[in-house]
Amino acid sequence: MTILPLNKEMFAWKEKVTIVLELKNVPKIFVKIFEFHSENYYWSTLKPITSSINLEGLIPAFEQTFDFDKPKQVKFNHTFEFPQLNNRRGVFIIDFFSNGINSWAVIKKGSLSHVMKPAQNCLEFYILDENKEVCKGEKTGIWVSGFFYPANKEKGGKIEIPYQTSYQTKDCILLDDDFSEVAKIELHEDTYFLTLGCFIPLETLIVGN
């Protein structure tokens, strides 16, 4: 039982999830789907979720059994479809179990990114979904250095983060409703400068003064 490398790990929010496995001598497969609360995990690790994660203590959101009647010596591919994940956004772990062997697939539906521009009094951030649309939900914002900076819906989803005392690159959590993602953001220091243009008549200049 092998999850083939041709499978995708990231799907669009409304995209159907399918996983292709290579099977041999597998009369029955038990499938469990775990829905992962990524924000709590990111809080403790600030690292992406991988297949090495510990599922102990988690209760599956969905369970299903598949039976096969292929001869034991025949190797074949089978495509598993998961309509339970249609139109859902989040991180899901799909566990395939047969003959005492587990194979896991980490599936992420949806994605978040961000853009930044300096403003007069702060840094302005916007969180974008996988369609590059600005997120403006009630729980949209950025967690960084223990502080939460919410998006202002009345200002088009703008997130204002103060200038820092020095340039820094920070790990952060991008949040939109119940979906989150880890990222790195650049926090700039506030700088001031003055540009002056003037005219000095040459006859007013005195050597040494």
C-alpha positions as CSV (number, residue, x, y, z in Angstrom):
1,M,0.0,0.0,0.0
2,T,1.7,3.2,-1.2
3,I,0.5,6.7,-1.6
4,L,1.8,7.7,-5.0
5,P,4.0,10.9,-5.4
6,L,1.7,12.2,-8.2
7,N,-0.8,13.2,-5.5
8,K,-1.4,16.8,-4.6
9,E,-0.9,18.1,-1.1
10,M,-2.6,21.4,-1.6
11,F,-6.1,21.9,-3.0
12,A,-8.2,25.0,-3.6
13,W,-11.0,25.6,-1.2
14,K,-13.8,24.3,-3.5
15,E,-11.7,21.7,-5.3
16,K,-12.5,18.0,-4.9
17,V,-10.0,15.9,-3.0
18,T,-8.8,12.6,-4.6
19,I,-5.8,10.4,-3.6
20,V,-4.3,7.6,-5.7
21,L,-2.8,4.6,-3.9
22,E,-0.8,1.7,-5.3
23,L,-2.2,-1.5,-3.8
24,K,-1.3,-5.2,-3.7
25,N,-2.6,-8.0,-1.5
26,V,-5.0,-5.5,0.2
27,P,-8.5,-7.1,0.7
28,K,-9.7,-4.2,2.9
29,I,-8.6,-0.7,3.8
30,F,-9.8,1.4,6.7
31,V,-9.7,5.1,6.1
32,K,-9.9,7.8,8.8
33,I,-10.0,11.6,8.2
34,F,-8.7,13.8,11.0
35,E,-9.6,17.6,10.9
36,F,-6.6,19.4,12.4
37,H,-6.9,22.7,14.4
38,S,-3.9,24.3,12.8
39,E,-3.9,27.5,14.8
40,N,-3.2,25.6,18.1
41,Y,-0.4,23.6,16.4
42,Y,1.2,26.7,14.9
43,W,1.1,28.5,18.2
44,S,3.4,25.8,19.8
45,T,5.7,25.1,16.8
46,L,5.4,27.9,14.2
47,K,6.2,25.2,11.6
48,P,4.1,23.6,8.8
49,I,2.1,20.5,9.5
50,T,3.8,17.3,8.1
51,S,3.0,13.6,8.0
52,S,5.2,13.0,11.0
53,I,2.7,14.6,13.3
54,N,1.4,12.5,16.2
55,L,-2.3,11.6,15.9
56,E,-2.5,10.0,19.3
57,G,-5.6,11.3,21.2
58,L,-7.3,12.7,18.1
59,I,-10.8,11.6,17.2
60,P,-11.4,11.1,13.4
61,A,-14.1,13.3,11.9
62,F,-15.0,10.6,9.3
63,E,-14.4,6.9,8.9
64,Q,-14.9,4.6,5.9
65,T,-14.0,1.0,4.9
66,F,-13.1,-0.1,1.3
67,D,-13.2,-3.7,0.2
68,F,-11.2,-5.1,-2.8
69,D,-11.5,-8.5,-4.5
70,K,-8.3,-8.4,-6.6
71,P,-6.0,-11.4,-6.6
72,K,-3.2,-11.2,-4.1
73,Q,-0.4,-11.1,-6.7
74,V,-2.0,-8.3,-8.7
75,K,-0.7,-4.7,-8.2
76,F,-3.2,-2.0,-9.1
77,N,-3.9,1.7,-8.6
78,H,-7.1,2.9,-6.9
79,T,-8.4,6.5,-6.7
80,F,-10.0,7.4,-3.4
81,E,-12.5,10.3,-3.4
82,F,-13.4,12.3,-0.3
83,P,-16.7,14.2,-0.9
84,Q,-16.7,14.9,2.9
85,L,-14.1,17.6,2.2
86,N,-16.0,19.4,-0.5
87,N,-16.3,23.2,0.0
88,R,-14.3,23.0,3.2
89,R,-11.2,24.9,4.1
90,G,-8.6,23.6,6.5
91,V,-5.8,21.0,7.2
92,F,-6.8,17.3,7.1
93,I,-4.9,14.2,7.7
94,I,-6.1,11.1,5.9
95,D,-5.0,7.8,7.4
96,F,-5.1,4.6,5.3
97,F,-4.7,1.4,7.4
98,S,-4.5,-2.2,6.1
99,N,-2.6,-5.4,7.2
100,G,-1.1,-3.6,10.2
101,I,0.4,-0.8,8.0
102,N,-0.5,2.9,8.1
103,S,0.0,5.5,5.4
104,W,-0.8,9.1,6.0
105,A,-1.6,12.0,3.7
106,V,-1.6,15.6,4.9
107,I,-4.1,17.6,2.8
108,K,-4.4,21.4,2.9
109,K,-7.5,23.0,1.4
110,G,-7.1,26.7,0.8
111,S,-4.1,28.9,1.4
112,L,-3.2,32.3,2.8
113,S,-0.5,34.8,1.9
114,H,0.2,38.5,2.6
115,V,1.3,41.7,1.1
116,M,2.8,44.7,2.8
117,K,3.5,48.4,2.1
118,P,5.0,51.1,4.3
119,A,2.7,53.9,5.3
120,Q,3.2,57.2,7.2
121,N,2.7,55.9,10.7
122,C,2.8,52.1,10.4
123,L,3.2,49.1,8.1
124,E,0.1,48.1,6.3
125,F,-0.6,44.4,5.7
126,Y,-3.3,42.6,3.8
127,I,-4.0,38.8,3.9
128,L,-4.9,37.2,0.6
129,D,-6.7,33.9,0.0
130,E,-5.7,31.4,-2.7
131,N,-7.7,33.5,-5.2
132,K,-5.6,36.5,-4.3
133,E,-8.7,38.2,-2.8
134,V,-8.3,40.3,0.4
135,C,-9.6,38.5,3.5
136,K,-11.9,40.7,5.6
137,G,-13.5,38.2,8.1
138,E,-14.3,38.9,11.8
139,K,-11.3,36.8,12.9
140,T,-8.9,37.9,10.1
141,G,-5.5,39.1,11.3
142,I,-1.9,38.4,12.1
143,W,-0.3,36.9,15.2
144,V,3.3,38.0,15.6
145,S,5.5,38.2,18.7
146,G,2.5,37.3,21.0
147,F,0.3,40.1,19.7
148,F,-2.7,39.9,17.5
149,Y,-3.2,42.6,14.9
150,P,-6.8,42.4,13.5
151,A,-7.9,43.3,10.0
152,N,-10.1,46.4,9.7
153,K,-13.1,45.5,7.5
154,E,-14.1,49.2,7.1
155,K,-10.6,49.9,5.7
156,G,-10.8,47.1,3.2
157,G,-9.1,44.4,5.4
158,K,-6.1,46.6,6.3
159,I,-3.9,45.4,9.1
160,E,-1.7,48.0,10.8
161,I,1.5,46.9,12.6
162,P,3.7,49.6,14.2
163,Y,7.2,50.3,12.9
164,Q,10.0,48.5,14.9
165,T,13.2,49.8,16.4
166,S,15.2,47.8,13.9
167,Y,14.6,45.7,10.8
168,Q,13.3,42.2,11.7
169,T,12.1,39.0,10.0
170,K,9.5,37.3,12.2
171,D,7.6,34.0,12.1
172,C,3.9,34.7,12.2
173,I,0.4,33.1,11.9
174,L,-1.9,34.4,9.3
175,L,-5.5,33.9,10.4
176,D,-8.8,34.1,8.5
177,D,-11.8,32.8,10.5
178,D,-10.9,29.2,11.5
179,F,-8.2,28.8,8.9
180,S,-4.5,29.7,9.6
181,E,-1.1,29.4,8.0
182,V,2.4,30.0,9.2
183,A,4.5,32.6,7.3
184,K,7.4,35.0,7.6
185,I,6.9,38.8,7.6
186,E,9.4,41.6,7.4
187,L,9.0,44.3,10.0
188,H,10.8,47.6,9.1
189,E,12.2,50.3,11.3
190,D,10.8,53.8,11.0
191,T,13.1,56.1,9.0
192,Y,13.0,59.9,8.5
193,F,14.7,62.0,5.9
194,L,14.6,65.5,4.6
195,T,15.2,66.5,1.0
196,L,16.2,70.2,0.5
197,G,16.5,72.1,-2.7
198,C,18.1,75.6,-2.6
199,F,19.8,78.3,-4.8
200,I,23.0,80.0,-3.8
201,P,24.3,82.9,-5.9
202,L,28.0,82.3,-6.6
203,E,28.9,86.0,-5.7
204,T,27.7,85.4,-2.1
205,L,30.4,82.7,-1.5
206,I,33.6,83.8,0.2
207,V,36.7,81.6,0.2
208,G,37.2,79.9,3.6
209,N,33.7,80.8,4.8
